[in-house]
Amino acid sequence: MKISELRAMNADEITNKLFELKKEYFNLRFQHGVGQLENTAILPAIRKDIARIKTLSKEMNLNI
């Protein structure tokens, strides 16, 4: 996800996206721990997307 896509969203959409990414990251971490995750490269990508959203929310003073 690019930062320009995030900047086009409003506060509610950003909050929902953050919630979805955290949920997906938890599920992928669980799959990785059990040994079912085939593509482990997705874990850092989702972590970076979460960080982008948190940074953007800090910039916009959304206090997520």
LOKOLTI-24695 format. One record per residue (C-alpha): z, y, x. Coordinates in steps of 0.1 Angstrom, whole numbers, padded with zeros to 4 digits, always signed. Each point is the difference from the previous one (the first is absolute). Layout:
// LOKOLTI-24695
ZYX/...
***
This chain:
// LOKOLTI-24695
+0000+0000+0000/-0010+0034+0013/+0022+0031-0001/-0027+0019-0019/+0002-0026-0028/+0037+0005-0001/-0003+0038-0001/-0022-0003-0031/+0028-0018-0019/+0027+0017-0020/+0037-0006+0005/+0003-0028-0026/-0030-0019+0015/+0015+0003+0035/+0033-0014-0012/-0017-0029-0018/-0021-0007+0031/+0030-0001+0022/+0018-0024-0023/-0030-0023-0001/-0004+0000+0038/+0037-0007+0005/-0002-0029-0025/-0031-0014+0016/+0015+0004+0035/+0031-0020-0011/-0022-0028-0014/-0021-0002+0031/+0031-0001+0023/+0013-0028-0021/-0033-0019+0003/-0001+0006+0037/+0035-0014+0004/-0009-0031-0019/-0032-0004+0020/-0025+0005-0028/-0014+0033+0011/-0034-0005+0017/-0008+0037+0009/+0030+0014+0017/-0019+0032+0009/+0006+0013-0035/+0038+0005+0006/-0003+0029+0025/-0027+0016-0022/+0022+0001-0030/+0029+0012+0020/-0022+0029+0012/-0011+0008-0035/+0037+0002-0011/+0007+0023+0029/-0030+0022-0010/+0013+0003-0035/+0035+0008+0011/-0014+0027+0024/-0021+0015-0027/+0029+0001-0025/+0021+0017+0027/-0028+0026+0004/-0002+0005-0037/+0038+0000-0004/-0002-0027-0027/+0033-0016+0011/-0011-0035-0007/
***
